[in-house]
């Protein structure tokens, strides 16, 4: 999974950005964390780092967590209400 420099033929490290959205880290019905998905992501990041790559992990799961904390079932439609949940 390494990238070879075309001039030298040597492996070089990459910076890999992984973006996880709410639906990837929270169950849509319960808003509980999807531990199996999170575990798989951790394993993937560890493997990529062991190969010498730099990993940037970005998540937008704030809404899913906010819904659970506020005991709400669904994401609101109004922007102002969504901003409160974040």
C-alpha positions, 0 to 999 in steps of 0.5 A, spaced: 500 500 500 505 504 499 506 509 493 513 508 489 517 515 487 517 514 479 524 517 479 527 513 485 523 507 485 523 507 493 517 507 497 514 514 500 509 516 505 503 519 503 498 523 507 491 520 507 485 524 509 479 519 512 473 523 513 467 519 517 460 522 517 455 521 522 452 515 518 459 512 519 460 512 526 452 513 529 446 508 528 441 512 525 435 510 529 439 509 536 444 515 535 449 510 539 456 509 536 457 504 531 463 500 535 464 495 529 465 501 524 470 505 529 474 499 531 475 497 523 477 504 522 482 504 528 485 498 525 486 501 518 489 507 521 494 503 525 496 499 519 497 505 514 501 508 520 505 502 520 506 502 513 509 509 514 503 514 512 501 520 515 493 519 517 488 525 518 482 523 521 476 528 520 469 526 523 462 530 522 459 526 527 457 531 532 450 531 530 449 524 531 452 525 538 448 531 540 441 528 538 443 522 543 445 527 548 438 531 547 434 525 547 432 527 540 430 522 535 431 525 528 435 531 525 432 537 525 430 541 518 432 548 520 439 550 520 438 554 527 436 547 530 441 543 527 447 548 529 444 548 537 445 540 536 452 541 534 
